[in-house]
């Protein structure tokens, strides 16, 4: 019962935030004459990778995707979230960054000036409504170094060897097929590329990821942890090196290894 109440509270808060975004977006579209049709359509940036069926399913709940942003942008700026992630991830001018699960663009709009004209930002998501919001925001703010990309739940659909740093902000627990997504993401990573995950130390049904579970799932695909930083009482930033796409475990070997030693949430959540 406590678990259900907690999940409902999270969903209500996120839906309220999403409703505010939707109202603002409708007002903007009405003022600009935009009708949200073909001009906002975006697609993948790469051919399909390995299918989801080639990988085992995670042995833990998957949280629902309920809103295009985690919380109010001003509040996040006030606590220094973006600046802290950029510093820990060592993101700078000229780099190519992928925001996986970009929503309506909190990180994308702030990353664009950080990487500059010689850099590239991929704003990737799987939700059509969120992609439309992001596409319009990118166009409105004139961010020429941003490409909006529609991915699949198991595949980011990013160009091969195109990404220096991929970030996943408050969304890892929403990934239906983490092993496939991580495997396909490795194809898009440049040698030495880093994956940066910001999440909460909560069960996945409570919109967080226990660190031990996170480490297990990433290690199964060949990712190696570089650092783990507590950024708030229940928040952390974990940074991993992506495996070389030619040396990562095969889908079959991942399935075999996880069958023998599955990644389980602490306490069986």
Beta strands, then each sheet from edge to edge (+ up, - down):
strand 1: 96-100
strand 2: 120-125
strand 3: 146-150
strand 4: 163-169
strand 5: 189-200
strand 6: 224-232
strand 7: 235-241
sheet 1: 3+ 2+ 1+ 4+ 5+ 7- 6+
end
